Amino acid sequence: MSILGPLGRAISRRLDGGEPIGRLLAIEPRPGEPRELTLFGRELSLGSEPTNDLTIPVAGVSKRHAIIRRRAGRLEVTDLDSTNGTFVNGRRIRGRTALERGDELRIGPVRFVLAAPSQTAGNGANWVGGRKWVISRRALGEIVLVAFAVGFGVAQYLAYLMYAEQDRLLLGEAVPVPAAASRAPQAPSRLAPAPPGQSAEARALASVPRSASSASVSMDAGSGHEYKKTPAGATSNLGPGQLSDNEALKAAVYLTSLIRGSGTMAGKPAPGFVLRDLAGHSVSLSALRGKVVFLNVWATWCPVCRREMPALEKLYAEFSHYPDFQMLAVSEDQNPAQVAPFIERAGYRFPVLLDPTIQVGTAYQVVGLPSTFVIDRNGRIIWNCTGGLDWSSRELREAVGRLL
């Protein structure tokens, strides 16, 4: 994608009598967009709203994203609690951070390199919408020179930053399950590429339902967990037990974009199962039709599963009060007697089901633990991932919240 997006008219204002304090060299601008932005004044705001000094109207940029200030002859950038963060040289900043010549500044998906002020700033500039174009004639040559100087190393570094940004939500790679080869057909691993001609986002799009069930059936009483009945036509927090196509699409694509290689089973029907919880009561997936089911497959012997569980507990605490949300943690331990003491010692409250015969792992083609599946109200898998994730992160909690 273009780094600048629709940034054709997004340039900094020159204050009356002000001197240039620096330049931002755009990385990968589209034809016709400014390659160089000269900064004027002591303080400049950046964000997607047109009231900012530097307007960046692209997805991933907050309305008020960051501020660049000049203090004691030096530049510094401050993140304004933006959703996607402000990065200097690939590191997300907190509070004020100094900017040096040659630093890479990333605002959402837009990347710049900081350069010294040009001695010819303002010559031949054009006025657009009350703002001044400040485009150096040497900008293209400087960008090409920087590209050749850094070369292949820069490309590798930027690729590393992209993958590191996605993997910061990853607590650990999945632990292969015993006798995984006997589970046929095997599903692609979390890092497996999408089939030719179909992206993970396309699979997520295919999983969006065209209608939603309006009722769910109550489970066995007295199990220690509430499997609430939602009568037909009853209202939930976003309507009569229904999830709009648009919201389901956004949630599925957002989850898939956060974790590369995820969403490999999006759009497939969720296989049914009947298991017992820790209290010995039967729990059926079909009885939860009309709810969004968060299904996590794990085992006590899996170290990545144990690392993920505190984050699962935080997610459950935040969303368990929603009438159309149900979390199910399915244990594959072949000795069910050791599961309850493990859960009690840790103080986890989310519902746990016992699957010593691994019927869920087989039906859902699980090849590594932990594995997570999000099932929509129509009983279709809308997203899945293999590996431990930090479910306490803001991005993943927002994604789950979009489904409710």
Buried (B, 14 or more C-beta within 10 A) or exposed (E): EBBBBEBBBBBBBBEEEEEBBBBBBBBBBBEEBBBBBBBBBEEBBBBBBEEBBBBBBBEBBBEBBBBBBBEEEEBBBBBBEBEBBBBBBBBBBEEEBEBEEEBBBBBBBBBBBBBEBBEBBEEEBEEEEEBBBBBBEEBEEBBEEBEEEEEEEBEEBBEEBEEEBBEEBBBBBBBBBEEBEEBEEEBBBBEEEBEEEEBBBBBBBBBBBEEBBBBBBEBBEEBEBBBBBBEEEBEBEBEBBBBEBEBBBBBBBBBBBBBBBBBBBBBBEBBEBEBBBBEEBEBBBEBBBBBBBBBBBBBBBBEBBBBBBBBBBBBBEBBBEBBBBBBBBBBBBEEBEEBBEBBEEEEBBBBBBBBBEBBBBBBBBBBBBBBBBBBBBBBBBBBBBBBBBBBBBEBBBBBBBBBB
